[in-house]
């Protein structure tokens, strides 16, 4: 298979979304708190966003396509008055990029109103959706989150509380879900038994705050309390905060997505007791020990490669330098009508400081190579700026398998590491050498912390079952469903 290195935007990985919610004590405005929290989570989704609030039991909401700062203003936030709220930023990995799929989803049913914000992908959503459709359900969206909404609403008709309905649904749905559910009087936070996606809790005075990342707690002035445990439900209402542990399979192991530490989360977040910044520095240290090289400087590709570059520098004693500048204001959509224009797009987003790299042997650290559509241009850019040697180091293992839990890693047929050897990728990129973080060293990245992690996209070993329906569309590249199951 030939790789044309011709799509800069598609090379970047995206995750599905981020969630933020607050049960206020009256000292903080829920809508404004959600707005600040979403700004801190904007890196987790830039396609759409929304805020839903409950005002004395009446749920109102506003959502639209675009960035948080584009969708909301003071007038809109002032109109969203209430005592609690949940909110969401989205990037579509399951379901199209349309307004109907923006969250939170707000559903009105016989017991009242529910609002749901969800981070992750269910692996059995299609099967549950079909069962519901056969019983008369009419879906308005194409996303997993609506399946969760319907399932909770149906169970709520059979039990005494929303949290009990959520607990019942957790025994049916499979895959990744960090979930915020708001009824007229309470907020329920739930995390799947594997803990694929992060979810934490904080306090602002007596207000209870939930967020995908601890950095979002900081943004609204809340203090971090703890992470929501995998398989746990936390309820916040006028009676206080209480934890519920549903009767789920106790043999399920914690499997936080390791790519949260490699790329997705903000450097200033702490997830399941592990500093994201320190994890990335540790990845750089591992690379320095595994793939040493004689060089004059270490540089990181902004922003994701910088922390690992600092770690590489500390371990190797090669000076770290800021030699690539990122344009933070580039548009989210970028038209590149020709190969010449596509080459220019790299320099619009990233540009080297020529005086720093001229006649230097450079170690360049980046977080990953997915399709391989940009690495040659970054190396070429450094050589045109005068770099004598460019040694590429990647702070993750090669992507060999798709993801089914909320990351848009493509099919095997589109992954460069599935179709080329490391030697071939090195030649295609134009680098003098290339080294990936070994998969067997991933546990060192989190300093041997006693938490399990999912590395299915690197190893093909998936901790949660994948159905045939979910598998469709990601099987290209010589893998069938039966063969895939051998790697579990």
MARPA-295546 format. One record per residue (C-alpha): z, y, x. Coordinates in steps of 0.02 Angstrom, whole numbers, plus 50000, padded with zeros to 5 digits. Each point is the difference from the previous one (the first is absolute). Example, Ala and Ser with C-alpha at 12.3 -4.5 7.8 and 13.67 -1.06 7.14 Angstrom:
503904977550615499675017250069
END
This chain:
500005000050000499545017250065501245014449989499215017049990501555010550033499375012049866501415003249877501445010450064500925001649834500014981449963500794995550167501695007049948501174988549906500825005649839501464993849900500125000649812501355012949968501745007350014501355002249867501415012449978501295001849862501615009249961501394998649872500705017650009501795005949985499415017149942500065008150173498194996250043498425001949896499184982749986498215006649996500215010650156500944985950088498564988249959498745012850062500905001650167500184981250012498154997249967499525012750133500994989550124499104984349938498255007649995499474989250148500184984649888498685005849876498835014849984498924995749849501155004149855501795004249959501155002549852501765004249941500854993949839501675007249940501204995649860500785014649906501364993849883499024984149971498275007949982498844995250143498675012550055498824998750148498605007950099498804991150117498285002950071498804995850141500325008750165501385004450121501765004449942499775018450043498365000349902500654991449844501655009449978500525018249997501565009449945499395001749822499714981449980501644995350085500975012349891499264991849845500664983050055501835002749960501224985649984501464990350071499024986950099498264996550062498894987750092498425003950097498574992150095498635002850129498544988049998498604993050103498984986849908500004982650074499984991449829499145009449860498785014450015500305017850057500025007849827501265010549902500394985649881500764990550146501105014450059501874997149986501345000349935499364990249851500845005449838500034987449859500625002749822500534984349907501154995049857501595001950105499545017450061499145005750160499884993050175499335008050159499574988950149499565004050182499514985350110499624997350184499144983750048498804987049931500404985149890499144983850050500034992749824499595016049904498314993849938500754984349924501415009649913498775013049938498894986849922501474991949912500535016949930498225004149945499904983649905501575005449906499215016449948500445011950143498745014050030500025006650177499565018150039499964998250190499444987450131501604999950104501394987250023501295012849946499424999449818500254981250002501805003250052500195013049861499404988049865501064985850067501585010850000499635006549824499784982449932501604993750080500965015349940499684994449822500944983850037501525006950094501335013649994499505011750143498555005850105500814993550159500144982749923498165001049954499585004850180501034985350065499054988149886498325006950056500484997950183500064981249974498195000349942499065012650107499574995550180499525010250151500525017350055500905012649890501195014050037500275006449825500765014749908500204998449812500635014649895500594997849822500615015049899501784997950068499924991150168499014996450159499804982250063499464996650179499404982550046499314992150158499074983450007500924984950072498995000750161500315018650025498185002850049500085018849970501455011550042501185007749873501625009250035501375009549910500865016550039501235012549924499915018849973501775004649947500154988149851498134998649971499224982950041498335000250090498764985950031498535000950121498734989450092500605007450165501585008350062498985015050059499745004549816501885000249973500155012750141498655010749920501055003049844501665001550091500664982949951501014989050118499444982350033501174987049923499134983450026498404990149978499724990949836500134981650044498544988249968500194992649826501255013349948500055011449848500975016450006500375009649839500465018549994500615007549836501435010249929501204985750036499625000650187499054988450117500034981149991499114985950088499274984549917499424984450090498814990449885499974981150004498494997950114499474987050127501325001050136498844991950128498855015250006500125008350171499995018750034498245005150052499875018750026498215004950043499995001950189498635013049984501275011949923500715001350175498324999950088499125013149895500445003749818501745007550004500445017050070500764999850174501595008449936500334986249872501184985450019499534984149908501174985349976501115006650139498605002150127499395016950064498125001349979499885011250153500964987850109498974985349936498395008850050500685004650170500514981950024498224994649959499415011350141501264992450120499394982549956498205005450034500495007350168500834983750052498604989049932498505010450054500465010650151498665010550082499845012850140499765016849916500385018650013500575003449822500414992349832499365008349841500204995949816498725001649861500825011849874501054997249905500294981449994499744996150184501165013450072501674991049981499334984050078499225010250140501715007450040500724982550010498584994250113500305014850113501884996950011499754981750044498545002350121500635016350080498255007249974500165017949936499705003049815498865014749959499395007849840498144999150030499274997849825500245013249865499874995749815499335012049870501284998449859498935009649876498454989149992499494995849822500364983049926498164997349962498785003350140498114999049980499124992850151498144998649960499414994050169500624990950155499985016650093501105007949868501154984949998500295002150185500455018149970501264994749867501114992350133500075016450096500385009549841501514988949971500474996050180499595009950156500534997050181500755013050116498664998750133501035007750140501324986449977498864984850008498675005650124499884987950147501524990449935500314981649966500625000049821500984987249899499615003649817501194993049868499494997749818500844990449859498594988349948498164995649998499414994549827498115000149977499715007650170499075015149932500815013550107500644993050164498365002450092499935018349950501785003750058499654991850168498345009250013500875016349958501244997550143498614995450123499005015449950501565010350035499994993050177501174984949995499644988550147500714984349917500574996349822501164985349972500324996649815501654992649939500314995749817501784999749932499614985949877499204982850015498174997649949499715000349812499424982549955500424998349815499985010849842501585006549916500484995949820501585010549989499415018049991499055004250159498115002249993499604988550146498234993949959499244982649998499844989950159498145003550006500385018550027501374997750132499305002450174501274988250080499394985849888498235001950062500185005250182501054994650147501145012550086498755000750143498605004449878501075013249913500395007550170498155001250040499565007049829501345013250014499485005450174501794998450066500404993650173501304988149930500814995649834501684992549956500754996049829501854997849963500244981049998500474993349827501374989450078500865015950061500095008849831501834995449978500405009650161499285015649920501475000849880501214996050142500364982749931500825007649845500544986349879498625003949873498494989649961498285007849994498264996249934498624998850131498724991349889498605012050046500204994650182500474981649983499354994349829501754993949956500365007649829501814999649938499545001749814498734989349907498235006449973499024994349847498144996349994499715015649895500885011350126499074991550141498305004649928499165014350091500954997350163499314983050045498425005750089499874994050178500104981149990501714997349918500194991649832501554999549889500484982250047499875003650188501025015949978501434990249925500154989850160500655015650088501475003449884
END
